[in-house]
Structure formats: structure tokens, C-alpha cells
Amino acid sequence: IATRFEINPLWRRFDSEGAWLCPICGELVEEAKVPDATRPAPAALRAVRRHQLDRCAATRSGRSTPMPASMLDALLQEINRKKATVVAERTKKLTQEVKGLQGRVDAMAHLEKNVLEAQRRQLHLIPIEPDPDAVADIAVVYRPLASVSGDFLDFYDLPGNRFGVAIGDVSGHGVEASIIMGMAKMAFHIRVQGMGTPRELMGLANDDLFAELHRTAFVTGALAVIDRATRKMVYVRAGHCPILHRRGREVKDLAV
């Protein structure tokens, strides 16, 4: 077989990828890669031999004369055309997949940017470092579970030398909860400035939110008002976690 490669150019027909074309049957032998046409490697020669013995129908039928050069060249031309078409289709598909992935990456980057902006805005809405008060020492620790959440906190300087604080939470997490949090914070802020007991003001804020949420979410909250002159605190809780009062080492649940 090696001698045939050396002396007969009809045995030296290869496609664009270097696969050998059998000159007897015209079949392409992909496993027979021949970088050097005049000196095929042993592995390529073994692949050619296996083809001749096992797969070449023309050889098994007793034919040993190669096909005409023009026919072999035509076969190679058609094989290369088909391979080029397949490569072009694969390249096009790969390009489309890359564009799709890039689009998703850009969308994720845009989403991440929006989430970071929402987180920045939410932290701006929560007074982590509130202004000092004449009768209350205030400290805030805020550790949200998600990047953006439905937690809200606010402090109020109220008429009648009173000091107020509201805290609450919106069901769920994420951007939607953060938007509802802004609504709840505004409802509390508006209603607390009015006249009435904390319970009455909480009820008015509840009515405002109930009309807007349409039962798609719920908000829990607590409102406390401290009279600076008497140092008395009045509070109301609407489904929120219990308010804890600490005096020394004693902690009391004000909900009890």
C-alpha cells in the first residue's frame, strides 16, 4: 500500500481536511489522515488497509484498477463543497449562539446594575444613621436577607413635642417588595403627621395600602410614639414581630 502511494498519483487524493479518498471505490476514509502524501504514517496505512479489506466493495469484488482522475477530482470537489457547507452552517450557528449568550450576558449585567441601583436607593430610604433626638438614643442595625427587600424604617419629629418611629416589612423579596416598601413608607409618613392615636393612624395607613395592593401582597408594621415631656410611649403593632423592651438585663415582650 505504501508503494502505491509513492508511484501512483491516483492514490494521493485527499479532501480539504487531509482525509484519504479511496481510488478504487471513491469512498472517503476519514480515519486515514495523510499529512504527507508521499509518506503516509503507519496509522494511516493501517486505516487504508482496513478499508481495503473490510469496507471497500470494489476491492472485495475483485476490482483493483483506480477510477479515472477526472472522476476522483469530481468526487473530491463535491466532498469539499459539502464539508464547506457544513462548516459554514456550524459557524453561523455558533455565531448565533455566541450572540445569544452575549445578549443574555448584557441583560444580566443590566439587571445587576438595576438591582445595585435599587439596593442603593433602598439603603438611602432606610435611616441607618438618623439624626439625634433629645430624649432617645437611636442605633440601627440593618442586615437584609436579599439585595433588595421589603423592610422599612422611619423616624418622625411629630407635633406636640413627640417623637415617632415606624418599622415594617413587605411580604416577599426582590424588586417588587422594594417598590411596595416605598409605598408603605410613604403611607406611614403621611398618616403619622395627622391627628389621632397611633392605632387610628395605623388604621388609616392600612386603608391606604389595602386599596393599592389588591390582595397581591401584605405589609406588617409597628408604630411607636414617645411624648418627650412625659417620656411615655404609646405603640401599636399590626402583624409585625413583637416589640422588645430592655431594661438592664431584663427583656420584656411588649406584646404580652
GIURCOR-V742808 format. One record per pair of residues at least 12 apart in sequence whose C-alpha atoms are under 7 Angstrom apart, sorted by the first residue. I is the first residue (numbers start at 1). J is the second residue. D is the distance in whole Angstrom. If there is no record, write none. Layout:
BEGIN
{{I,J,D} {I,J,D}}
END
This chain:
BEGIN
{{5,38,6} {6,38,5} {10,23,6} {10,66,7} {10,69,6} {11,23,6} {12,37,6} {15,76,6} {15,80,6} {16,80,6} {18,33,5} {18,34,6} {18,35,6} {19,32,6} {19,33,5} {19,34,7} {20,32,6} {20,33,6} {20,34,7} {23,66,5} {23,67,6} {23,72,7} {24,58,6} {24,59,7} {24,64,6} {24,65,6} {24,66,5} {24,67,6} {25,56,6} {25,57,7} {25,58,5} {26,72,7} {31,47,6} {32,44,5} {32,47,5} {32,48,6} {118,148,7} {119,147,6} {119,148,5} {126,152,6} {126,153,6} {126,154,7} {127,153,7} {127,154,7} {128,140,6} {135,228,6} {146,173,7} {146,174,7} {148,173,7} {148,174,5} {148,175,6} {148,178,6} {149,173,5} {149,174,5} {149,177,6} {149,178,5} {150,169,5} {150,170,5} {150,171,7} {150,173,6} {150,177,5} {150,178,5} {150,180,7} {150,181,5} {151,168,6} {151,169,4} {151,170,6} {151,181,7} {152,167,6} {152,168,5} {152,169,6} {152,181,6} {152,185,7} {153,166,6} {153,167,4} {153,168,7} {154,166,5} {154,167,7} {158,193,7} {161,227,7} {161,228,6} {162,225,7} {162,226,6} {162,227,5} {162,228,6} {163,225,6} {163,226,5} {163,227,6} {163,228,7} {164,224,6} {164,225,4} {164,226,6} {165,223,6} {165,224,5} {165,225,7} {166,222,6} {166,223,4} {166,224,6} {167,221,6} {167,222,5} {167,223,7} {168,219,7} {168,220,5} {168,221,4} {168,222,6} {168,240,7} {169,219,6} {169,220,5} {169,221,6} {170,218,6} {170,219,5} {170,220,7} {171,217,6} {171,218,6} {171,219,6} {184,209,7} {187,205,5} {187,208,7} {188,205,6} {191,204,7} {191,205,6} {198,223,7} {198,235,6} {198,236,6} {199,236,6} {220,238,6} {220,239,5} {220,240,5} {221,237,6} {221,238,5} {221,239,7} {221,240,5} {222,236,6} {222,237,4} {222,238,6} {222,240,6} {223,235,6} {223,236,5} {223,237,6} {224,236,6} {242,254,7} {242,255,6} {243,255,7}}
END
